[in-house]
Amino acid sequence: MNKKALNWAELGFQYVKTDYRFTAFHENGEWGEGQLVSDENISIHEGAPSLHYAQQCFEGMKAQTAEDGRVLLFRPKLNCERMNRTAPRLLMPEVPEALFLNAIEETVRANYAWIPPYGSGASLYIRPMLIGVGENLGLNPAPEYEFRVFVSPVGPYYKEAGLAVISLAVSEIDRAAPNGTGSFKAGANYAGGLLATRKAKELGANEALYLDAAEHRYIDEAGSANIIIASKDGKLLTPASNAILPSITRRSIMELAAKSLNMETEERPIDLRAEFANFDEAGACGTAAVLSPVGKIWFDDDWHNIYQDGQTVGPIMQKLYDLLVGIQKGEISDNFDWLHEIEI
Ligand SMILES: Cc1ncc(COP(=O)(O)O)c(C=O)c1O
């Protein structure tokens, strides 16, 4: 099967229309089997709760091509688990694991020509989404739901390819309240963050960094990635917070640090100002961000350097990146059983 003649190395993180998407409906309390369709447009009732009250959620994952041509997903069952944690929070029906995985496999397979080849630096981003459809003007859950999966070949999330150092700016706008929806992948969290991202970019940063909403002291997360810190006393730290999205990438990196690098790891509240001097390296991690080293952070009206300006990535982030990406691309043996191969 031939691949599309795309300039894979030039791709950014943007939507590219592919040939097929999968759609399934939940009606009268039951999921239909679903099917592949070619129309990228969704026809939706103007009174749908997903449009008015943000009764919708989504997931994000990637498929990669290994050197031997295998098409690999990374821990997709955890994305299903997370969607099924978010759905009941928003009074939406759970998506059965078999439907979730089948939808992803069928969509990836049908769009084989769009899966970036091994070594191109690009991957196939997969976006599962669950939306409340049908009419309900009152503030009540939708009568019906659509589960849809589409894919798009993507390059690096931040402009610079590979392991370029990024910067973050602490946001004065909060992302999520302590007992709000921050730990769920609800689209509403992201609408509220658009302004924070814009302000961070105006300051010259790649992304916003959120501190906890109650005290503005502890690191929560970046706009679309969790945070990890390599401390000067040799530990890998990551914030404990019930307002951040539990990142599958972070969970994997923490495990790699502990088991493959024998590092001591700690998930605990991290006071940005009090502990900054103990930061040796920092990184933003997620499906889209992969592991992007953080070189400097803007807070209290100034830039605070972690890496000296222009410095390339430090050794811990480099090792963690190599391990993570090596497993995801099938280059390093998958001792953790994290890969899920799609039969083409
Ligand atoms: C707010 C937020 N935090 C963290 C992450 C990282 O999560 P994951 O590693 O599961 O992609 C994402 C998504 O990529 C996100 O949107």
The ligand as an SDF file (V2000), in Angstrom:
LIG
                    3D

 16 16  0  0  0  0  0  0  0  0999 V2000
   -4.0090   19.3520   30.0960 C   0  0  0  0  0  0  0  0  0  0  0  0
   -3.2160   18.1820   29.6930 C   0  0  0  0  0  0  0  0  0  0  0  0
   -2.3110   17.6820   30.5560 N   0  0  0  0  0  0  0  0  0  0  0  0
   -1.5560   16.6120   30.2540 C   0  0  0  0  0  0  0  0  0  0  0  0
   -1.6570   15.9770   29.0400 C   0  0  0  0  0  0  0  0  0  0  0  0
   -0.8130   14.7860   28.7480 C   0  0  0  0  0  0  0  0  0  0  0  0
   -1.5470   13.6050   28.8560 O   0  0  0  0  0  0  0  0  0  0  0  0
   -1.1280   12.3090   28.0270 P   0  0  0  0  0  0  0  0  0  0  0  0
    0.2840   12.0070   28.4060 O   0  0  0  0  0  0  0  0  0  0  0  0
   -2.0570   11.2460   28.4960 O   0  0  0  0  0  0  0  0  0  0  0  0
   -1.2490   12.6560   26.6090 O   0  0  0  0  0  0  0  0  0  0  0  0
   -2.5990   16.4270   28.1040 C   0  0  0  0  0  0  0  0  0  0  0  0
   -2.7930   15.7870   26.7960 C   0  0  0  0  0  0  0  0  0  0  0  0
   -1.9330   15.4950   26.0320 O   0  0  0  0  0  0  0  0  0  0  0  0
   -3.3760   17.5610   28.4350 C   0  0  0  0  0  0  0  0  0  0  0  0
   -4.2670   18.0560   27.5670 O   0  0  0  0  0  0  0  0  0  0  0  0
  1  2  1  0
  2  3  1  0
  2 15  2  0
  3  4  2  0
  4  5  1  0
  5  6  1  0
  5 12  2  0
  6  7  1  0
  7  8  1  0
  8  9  2  0
  8 10  1  0
  8 11  1  0
 12 13  1  0
 12 15  1  0
 13 14  2  0
 15 16  1  0
M  END
$$$$
